[in-house]
Structure formats: structure tokens, C-alpha cells
Amino acid sequence: MKDLKERYLQLITAFLLALSGVALLFVGALIAPQGEIHESILVGFGEVATFAGSIIGIDYHYTYKNRKTHDQDPTPTHPPEG
């Protein structure tokens, strides 16, 4: 249950970060000079998008790594016979 809440929180955070980056682009296009997005806005959006992607990517990497490790555990669960 706790793991599901943590993943949900991570996805919400990543979504809000991506949404704020897109909002930066729109605001940058609306302020003077209109229609021109300053390069600092583009850099800011890139950093926000990278951070949001890293939140999702890190979670995916370690979730997959832990699942793979547990699936290939060579330790027997019962005592040896004989």
C-alpha cells in the first residue's frame, strides 16, 4: 500500500513539473517581445523536463532491478533433501 502511494506521489509530482514547464513556455511566448521565447525559458523547461523524467526513470529502473533480482534468487526456500 505504501509503495503504491509513493508511486502515485511521484507521478503527480512529475506531471506537475512537466505542466509548469509548459506554462513557462506559454508565458515566455506572451511577454514582450511577443512570440519570441527567450533562451533562458527554453533552458528552464529543459531542466524541468529532465528532472520530471528522472523521477519517473529512477523509480522504473529500481523497480525493474528489484523485481529481476527477486525472480532470480538462487537461495532455496526449503531445506536440502538427504
The first five atom37 places (N, CA, C, CB, O) and aatype in JSON, in Angstrom:
{
  "aatype": [12, 11, 3, 10, 11, 6, 1, 18, 10, 5, 10, 9, 16, 0, 13, 10, 10, 0, 10, 15, 7, 19, 0, 10, 10, 13, 19, 7, 0, 10, 9, 0, 14, 5, 7, 6, 9, 8, 6, 15, 9, 10, 19, 7, 13, 7, 6, 19, 0, 16, 13, 0, 7, 15, 9, 9, 7, 9, 3, 18, 8, 18, 16, 18, 11, 2, 1, 11, 16, 8, 3, 5, 3, 14, 16, 14, 16, 8, 14, 14, 6, 7],
  "atom_mask": [
    [1, 1, 1, 1, 1],
    [1, 1, 1, 1, 1],
    [1, 1, 1, 1, 1],
    [1, 1, 1, 1, 1],
    [1, 1, 1, 1, 1],
    [1, 1, 1, 1, 1],
    [1, 1, 1, 1, 1],
    [1, 1, 1, 1, 1],
    [1, 1, 1, 1, 1],
    [1, 1, 1, 1, 1],
    [1, 1, 1, 1, 1],
    [1, 1, 1, 1, 1],
    [1, 1, 1, 1, 1],
    [1, 1, 1, 1, 1],
    [1, 1, 1, 1, 1],
    [1, 1, 1, 1, 1],
    [1, 1, 1, 1, 1],
    [1, 1, 1, 1, 1],
    [1, 1, 1, 1, 1],
    [1, 1, 1, 1, 1],
    [1, 1, 1, 0, 1],
    [1, 1, 1, 1, 1],
    [1, 1, 1, 1, 1],
    [1, 1, 1, 1, 1],
    [1, 1, 1, 1, 1],
    [1, 1, 1, 1, 1],
    [1, 1, 1, 1, 1],
    [1, 1, 1, 0, 1],
    [1, 1, 1, 1, 1],
    [1, 1, 1, 1, 1],
    [1, 1, 1, 1, 1],
    [1, 1, 1, 1, 1],
    [1, 1, 1, 1, 1],
    [1, 1, 1, 1, 1],
    [1, 1, 1, 0, 1],
    [1, 1, 1, 1, 1],
    [1, 1, 1, 1, 1],
    [1, 1, 1, 1, 1],
    [1, 1, 1, 1, 1],
    [1, 1, 1, 1, 1],
    [1, 1, 1, 1, 1],
    [1, 1, 1, 1, 1],
    [1, 1, 1, 1, 1],
    [1, 1, 1, 0, 1],
    [1, 1, 1, 1, 1],
    [1, 1, 1, 0, 1],
    [1, 1, 1, 1, 1],
    [1, 1, 1, 1, 1],
    [1, 1, 1, 1, 1],
    [1, 1, 1, 1, 1],
    [1, 1, 1, 1, 1],
    [1, 1, 1, 1, 1],
    [1, 1, 1, 0, 1],
    [1, 1, 1, 1, 1],
    [1, 1, 1, 1, 1],
    [1, 1, 1, 1, 1],
    [1, 1, 1, 0, 1],
    [1, 1, 1, 1, 1],
    [1, 1, 1, 1, 1],
    [1, 1, 1, 1, 1],
    [1, 1, 1, 1, 1],
    [1, 1, 1, 1, 1],
    [1, 1, 1, 1, 1],
    [1, 1, 1, 1, 1],
    [1, 1, 1, 1, 1],
    [1, 1, 1, 1, 1],
    [1, 1, 1, 1, 1],
    [1, 1, 1, 1, 1],
    [1, 1, 1, 1, 1],
    [1, 1, 1, 1, 1],
    [1, 1, 1, 1, 1],
    [1, 1, 1, 1, 1],
    [1, 1, 1, 1, 1],
    [1, 1, 1, 1, 1],
    [1, 1, 1, 1, 1],
    [1, 1, 1, 1, 1],
    [1, 1, 1, 1, 1],
    [1, 1, 1, 1, 1],
    [1, 1, 1, 1, 1],
    [1, 1, 1, 1, 1],
    [1, 1, 1, 1, 1],
    [1, 1, 1, 0, 1]
  ],
  "atom_positions": [
    [[0.82, -1.19, 0.0], [0.0, 0.0, 0.0], [0.87, 1.26, 0.0], [-0.94, -0.01, 1.21], [0.6, 2.22, -0.73]],
    [[1.92, 1.24, 0.83], [2.8, 2.4, 0.9], [3.52, 2.61, -0.42], [3.83, 2.22, 2.04], [3.7, 3.74, -0.86]],
    [[3.94, 1.51, -1.07], [4.64, 1.6, -2.34], [3.75, 2.23, -3.41], [5.09, 0.21, -2.79], [4.22, 3.03, -4.23]],
    [[2.47, 1.89, -3.41], [1.53, 2.45, -4.37], [1.34, 3.94, -4.15], [0.19, 1.73, -4.29], [1.26, 4.71, -5.11]],
    [[1.28, 4.36, -2.89], [1.14, 5.79, -2.57], [2.38, 6.57, -3.02], [0.91, 5.99, -1.05], [2.26, 7.67, -3.55]],
    [[3.56, 5.98, -2.81], [4.8, 6.65, -3.21], [4.87, 6.8, -4.73], [6.01, 5.86, -2.7], [5.27, 7.86, -5.22]],
    [[4.49, 5.77, -5.47], [4.5, 5.85, -6.93], [3.5, 6.88, -7.42], [4.2, 4.49, -7.54], [3.78, 7.63, -8.36]],
    [[2.32, 6.91, -6.8], [1.3, 7.87, -7.18], [1.81, 9.29, -6.95], [-0.01, 7.63, -6.39], [1.62, 10.17, -7.79]],
    [[2.46, 9.51, -5.81], [3.01, 10.83, -5.5], [4.1, 11.22, -6.5], [3.57, 10.85, -4.06], [4.17, 12.38, -6.91]],
    [[4.94, 10.27, -6.89], [5.98, 10.54, -7.86], [5.39, 10.91, -9.22], [6.91, 9.33, -8.01], [5.87, 11.84, -9.87]],
    [[4.37, 10.21, -9.64], [3.74, 10.52, -10.92], [3.06, 11.88, -10.89], [2.74, 9.44, -11.3], [3.12, 12.62, -11.87]],
    [[2.4, 12.21, -9.8], [1.76, 13.52, -9.67], [2.82, 14.62, -9.7], [0.93, 13.6, -8.35], [2.64, 15.64, -10.36]],
    [[3.92, 14.41, -8.98], [5.0, 15.41, -8.98], [5.59, 15.6, -10.37], [6.1, 14.99, -8.0], [5.8, 16.73, -10.8]],
    [[5.84, 14.51, -11.06], [6.39, 14.6, -12.42], [5.42, 15.3, -13.35], [6.72, 13.19, -12.96], [5.83, 16.11, -14.18]],
    [[4.13, 15.01, -13.22], [3.13, 15.66, -14.05], [3.08, 17.16, -13.78], [1.75, 15.04, -13.82], [3.02, 17.96, -14.72]],
    [[3.1, 17.54, -12.51], [3.07, 18.97, -12.17], [4.32, 19.69, -12.66], [2.91, 19.15, -10.66], [4.24, 20.84, -13.1]],
    [[5.47, 19.04, -12.58], [6.69, 19.65, -13.09], [6.63, 19.85, -14.6], [7.91, 18.79, -12.72], [7.02, 20.9, -15.11]],
    [[6.14, 18.85, -15.32], [6.01, 18.98, -16.77], [5.01, 20.07, -17.12], [5.59, 17.65, -17.39], [5.23, 20.84, -18.06]],
    [[3.91, 20.13, -16.39], [2.9, 21.16, -16.63], [3.45, 22.56, -16.36], [1.66, 20.91, -15.75], [3.15, 23.5, -17.1]],
    [[4.25, 22.7, -15.32], [4.84, 24.01, -15.04], [5.86, 24.4, -16.11], [5.51, 24.01, -13.66], [6.01, 25.59, -16.42]],
    [[6.56, 23.43, -16.67], [7.49, 23.72, -17.77], [6.76, 24.21, -19.01], [0.0, 0.0, 0.0], [7.22, 25.14, -19.67]],
    [[5.63, 23.59, -19.33], [4.84, 24.03, -20.48], [4.26, 25.41, -20.2], [3.7, 23.02, -20.79], [4.19, 26.24, -21.11]],
    [[3.85, 25.67, -18.97], [3.35, 27.01, -18.61], [4.44, 28.06, -18.8], [2.84, 27.02, -17.15], [4.16, 29.17, -19.25]],
    [[5.68, 27.71, -18.47], [6.8, 28.64, -18.71], [6.93, 28.99, -20.19], [8.12, 28.02, -18.2], [7.17, 30.14, -20.54]],
    [[6.76, 27.99, -21.04], [6.85, 28.24, -22.48], [5.76, 29.18, -22.94], [6.77, 26.93, -23.25], [6.03, 30.1, -23.71]],
    [[4.54, 28.98, -22.47], [3.44, 29.85, -22.88], [3.62, 31.27, -22.36], [2.11, 29.29, -22.4], [3.39, 32.24, -23.08]],
    [[4.04, 31.4, -21.1], [4.26, 32.73, -20.54], [5.4, 33.43, -21.3], [4.59, 32.65, -19.03], [5.33, 34.62, -21.58]],
    [[6.43, 32.67, -21.62], [7.55, 33.24, -22.37], [7.14, 33.71, -23.75], [0.0, 0.0, 0.0], [7.74, 34.65, -24.27]],
    [[6.15, 33.09, -24.35], [5.68, 33.5, -25.67], [4.75, 34.71, -25.59], [4.96, 32.34, -26.36], [4.58, 35.42, -26.58]],
    [[4.14, 34.96, -24.43], [3.17, 36.05, -24.3], [3.78, 37.37, -23.87], [2.1, 35.66, -23.33], [3.2, 38.42, -24.14]],
    [[4.92, 37.34, -23.19], [5.52, 38.6, -22.74], [6.34, 39.22, -23.86], [6.4, 38.37, -21.49], [6.68, 38.55, -24.85]],
    [[6.66, 40.49, -23.7], [7.37, 41.23, -24.76], [8.78, 40.68, -24.94], [7.42, 42.74, -24.43], [9.4, 40.33, -23.94]],
    [[9.3, 40.6, -26.1], [8.64, 40.72, -27.4], [7.77, 39.5, -27.67], [9.68, 40.89, -28.53], [8.21, 38.36, -27.54]],
    [[6.54, 39.77, -28.04], [5.55, 38.72, -28.18], [5.93, 37.73, -29.29], [4.18, 39.32, -28.48], [6.39, 38.12, -30.36]],
    [[5.73, 36.46, -29.0], [6.0, 35.42, -29.99], [7.42, 34.88, -29.95], [0.0, 0.0, 0.0], [7.72, 33.89, -30.61]],
    [[8.29, 35.52, -29.18], [9.68, 35.06, -29.09], [9.93, 34.49, -27.71], [10.69, 36.22, -29.39], [9.74, 35.17, -26.7]],
    [[10.34, 33.25, -27.67], [10.63, 32.62, -26.39], [12.12, 32.77, -26.11], [10.2, 31.1, -26.39], [12.96, 32.32, -26.89]],
    [[12.44, 33.41, -25.0], [13.84, 33.65, -24.64], [14.54, 32.32, -24.36], [13.95, 34.59, -23.42], [13.91, 31.37, -23.9]],
    [[15.83, 32.27, -24.63], [16.55, 31.01, -24.45], [16.62, 30.58, -22.99], [17.95, 31.15, -24.99], [16.76, 29.38, -22.72]],
    [[16.51, 31.51, -22.06], [16.51, 31.11, -20.65], [15.24, 30.33, -20.31], [16.62, 32.35, -19.75], [15.27, 29.44, -19.46]],
    [[14.13, 30.65, -20.97], [12.89, 29.9, -20.77], [13.06, 28.48, -21.3], [11.69, 30.61, -21.46], [12.63, 27.51, -20.67]],
    [[13.69, 28.36, -22.45], [13.92, 27.03, -23.02], [14.85, 26.19, -22.15], [14.51, 27.15, -24.42], [14.64, 24.99, -21.99]],
    [[15.86, 26.82, -21.58], [16.77, 26.11, -20.68], [16.03, 25.68, -19.43], [17.99, 27.0, -20.31], [16.2, 24.56, -18.95]],
    [[15.2, 26.57, -18.89], [14.4, 26.23, -17.71], [13.46, 25.07, -17.98], [0.0, 0.0, 0.0], [13.31, 24.18, -17.15]],
    [[12.82, 25.1, -19.14], [11.92, 24.0, -19.49], [12.69, 22.69, -19.63], [11.18, 24.31, -20.8], [12.22, 21.64, -19.2]],
    [[13.86, 22.75, -20.23], [14.68, 21.54, -20.37], [15.08, 20.96, -19.03], [0.0, 0.0, 0.0], [15.07, 19.74, -18.86]],
    [[15.43, 21.82, -18.09], [15.8, 21.33, -16.76], [14.61, 20.72, -16.04], [16.38, 22.46, -15.94], [14.74, 19.68, -15.39]],
    [[13.46, 21.37, -16.16], [12.26, 20.84, -15.51], [11.87, 19.49, -16.13], [11.08, 21.83, -15.64], [11.53, 18.56, -15.41]],
    [[11.93, 19.39, -17.45], [11.58, 18.14, -18.13], [12.57, 17.03, -17.76], [11.56, 18.35, -19.65], [12.17, 15.88, -17.58]],
    [[13.84, 17.37, -17.66], [14.84, 16.38, -17.27], [14.61, 15.88, -15.86], [16.25, 16.97, -17.39], [14.71, 14.69, -15.59]],
    [[14.28, 16.8, -14.95], [14.03, 16.41, -13.57], [12.79, 15.53, -13.47], [13.88, 17.64, -12.68], [12.79, 14.53, -12.77]],
    [[11.73, 15.92, -14.17], [10.5, 15.11, -14.15], [10.76, 13.72, -14.73], [9.37, 15.83, -14.95], [10.27, 12.72, -14.21]],
    [[11.52, 13.66, -15.81], [11.86, 12.37, -16.4], [12.72, 11.52, -15.49], [0.0, 0.0, 0.0], [12.58, 10.3, -15.46]],
    [[13.6, 12.17, -14.75], [14.45, 11.4, -13.84], [13.65, 10.83, -12.69], [15.58, 12.27, -13.31], [13.96, 9.74, -12.21]],
    [[12.62, 11.52, -12.25], [11.78, 10.99, -11.18], [11.12, 9.69, -11.63], [10.69, 12.03, -10.76], [11.11, 8.7, -10.9]],
    [[10.58, 9.7, -12.84], [9.93, 8.51, -13.36], [10.96, 7.44, -13.7], [9.09, 8.85, -14.6], [10.75, 6.26, -13.4]],
    [[12.06, 7.82, -14.32], [13.07, 6.86, -14.75], [13.77, 6.16, -13.62], [0.0, 0.0, 0.0], [14.02, 4.96, -13.7]],
    [[14.09, 6.88, -12.57], [14.77, 6.27, -11.43], [13.85, 5.25, -10.77], [15.21, 7.34, -10.41], [14.28, 4.16, -10.42]],
    [[12.59, 5.61, -10.6], [11.64, 4.69, -10.0], [11.5, 3.44, -10.85], [10.27, 5.37, -9.82], [11.48, 2.33, -10.32]],
    [[11.39, 3.6, -12.16], [11.25, 2.46, -13.06], [12.48, 1.56, -13.01], [11.0, 2.94, -14.49], [12.37, 0.34, -12.96]],
    [[13.66, 2.18, -13.01], [14.91, 1.41, -13.01], [15.0, 0.53, -11.77], [16.12, 2.35, -13.08], [15.27, -0.67, -11.88]],
    [[14.8, 1.11, -10.6], [14.96, 0.33, -9.39], [13.82, -0.65, -9.16], [15.08, 1.26, -8.2], [14.02, -1.7, -8.56]],
    [[12.63, -0.32, -9.62], [11.54, -1.28, -9.53], [11.84, -2.49, -10.38], [10.21, -0.63, -9.96], [11.65, -3.63, -9.94]],
    [[12.29, -2.28, -11.61], [12.62, -3.38, -12.5], [13.81, -4.17, -11.98], [12.91, -2.86, -13.91], [13.82, -5.4, -12.04]],
    [[14.82, -3.47, -11.45], [16.01, -4.14, -10.94], [15.66, -5.02, -9.74], [17.08, -3.11, -10.54], [16.13, -6.15, -9.65]],
    [[14.84, -4.52, -8.83], [14.44, -5.31, -7.66], [13.6, -6.51, -8.07], [13.66, -4.44, -6.67], [13.77, -7.59, -7.51]],
    [[12.71, -6.33, -9.02], [11.88, -7.44, -9.48], [12.75, -8.52, -10.12], [10.8, -6.95, -10.48], [12.54, -9.71, -9.9]],
    [[13.73, -8.1, -10.92], [14.62, -9.05, -11.6], [15.46, -9.81, -10.58], [15.52, -8.32, -12.62], [15.68, -11.01, -10.73]],
    [[15.95, -9.13, -9.56], [16.76, -9.75, -8.52], [15.95, -10.79, -7.75], [17.32, -8.69, -7.57], [16.45, -11.88, -7.47]],
    [[14.72, -10.46, -7.42], [13.9, -11.39, -6.65], [13.48, -12.6, -7.48], [12.65, -10.69, -6.11], [13.32, -13.69, -6.94]],
    [[13.3, -12.43, -8.78], [12.91, -13.53, -9.64], [14.04, -14.54, -9.82], [12.47, -13.01, -10.99], [13.78, -15.72, -10.04]],
    [[15.29, -14.09, -9.74], [16.43, -14.96, -10.0], [17.17, -15.33, -8.72], [17.38, -14.3, -10.97], [18.36, -15.66, -8.76]],
    [[16.49, -15.29, -7.59], [17.12, -15.59, -6.31], [17.45, -17.09, -6.25], [16.2, -15.18, -5.13], [16.53, -17.91, -6.24]],
    [[18.75, -17.47, -6.21], [19.12, -18.89, -6.21], [18.97, -19.54, -4.84], [20.54, -19.04, -6.68], [19.14, -20.76, -4.73]],
    [[18.67, -18.78, -3.81], [18.56, -19.34, -2.46], [17.3, -20.21, -2.37], [18.53, -18.22, -1.4], [16.2, -19.72, -2.62]],
    [[17.45, -21.51, -2.0], [16.27, -22.36, -1.89], [15.41, -21.95, -0.7], [16.68, -23.84, -1.76], [15.92, -21.47, 0.31]],
    [[14.1, -22.15, -0.83], [13.19, -21.81, 0.25], [12.91, -22.99, 1.16], [11.9, -21.29, -0.3], [12.23, -22.83, 2.17]],
    [[13.41, -24.17, 0.81], [13.2, -25.37, 1.64], [14.57, -26.0, 1.91], [12.23, -26.39, 0.94], [15.51, -25.78, 1.15]],
    [[14.68, -26.79, 2.98], [15.98, -27.42, 3.29], [16.32, -28.5, 2.26], [15.95, -28.04, 4.71], [15.42, -29.12, 1.69]],
    [[17.61, -28.73, 2.03], [18.0, -29.77, 1.07], [17.6, -31.17, 1.55], [19.52, -29.73, 0.83], [17.57, -31.45, 2.74]],
    [[17.29, -32.01, 0.59], [16.89, -33.39, 0.92], [18.13, -34.28, 1.09], [15.95, -33.97, -0.18], [19.16, -34.04, 0.46]],
    [[18.01, -35.28, 1.94], [19.05, -36.26, 2.02], [19.84, -36.14, 3.21], [0.0, 0.0, 0.0], [20.77, -36.92, 3.42]]
  ]
}
